[in-house]
Amino acid sequence: MDKIVNQKDLDFLLEKDEIIREIYALYGAPPNWERSADFISLSKIILEQQVSLASAKAHFERLNGYIKSFSPENILLLSDEEMRNCHISWQKAKYLRNLSVALVSGELVLEELIGMDEPTVRKKLISIKGIGNWTADVYLLFCLQHKDIFPIGDIAVVNTIKALYEVTSHEEILEVAVRWQPCRSLATYFMWHHYLCKRGKTAVY
């Protein structure tokens, strides 16, 4: 599997985009953020919906410590009370169960997503209630390393684009992203990289 952060795509973006050149001059290239393409990673991404990475990480670690072996089968054995005791909200508990049922039943086979094209992967993922486009985008980026993904639903990415490119509307943001094709994933990594470095933070996956 090719990496999102690679010299060929880096050269392309540095030549094409002045703002990315400035980010590169300030902070260098972004890390090649990557996760395994499995149930644990997809569960973590679900827990990261609309909360900080640190909060989601703490909730996952609490849940993982409780059930010992993090598997779809073990998730389905947990009661609502046990989920609450692990600080998992009712809604996210439902989403984790929906994913677990799909995996146990064979409706979704994560290994089959490796090597599939983006529209097919997205269709399979968002067919599971609780997995929307943002979750699918992050899985396509971090777990499958697809090269041309733009997570329009990511607040950090959108706010960084608004600040750096001096745009405000949804359409203008998409116009910026069009310039990055076919390397929107690497450009997205640059946006996250700038967001974190400017705040003195590191990603806690």
Secondary structure, DSSP 4 states (H G I P E B T S, - for coil): ---SS-HHHHHHHHHH-HHHHHHHHHH-SPP-----SSHHHHHHHHHTTTS-HHHHHHHHHHHHHHHSS--HHHHHH--HHHHHHTT--HHHHHHHHHHHHHHHHTS--HHHHTT--HHHHHHHHHTSTT--HHHHHHIIIIIT--SS---TT-HHHHHHHHHHHT--SHHHHHHHHHHHTT-HHHHHHHHHHHHHHHTT-----
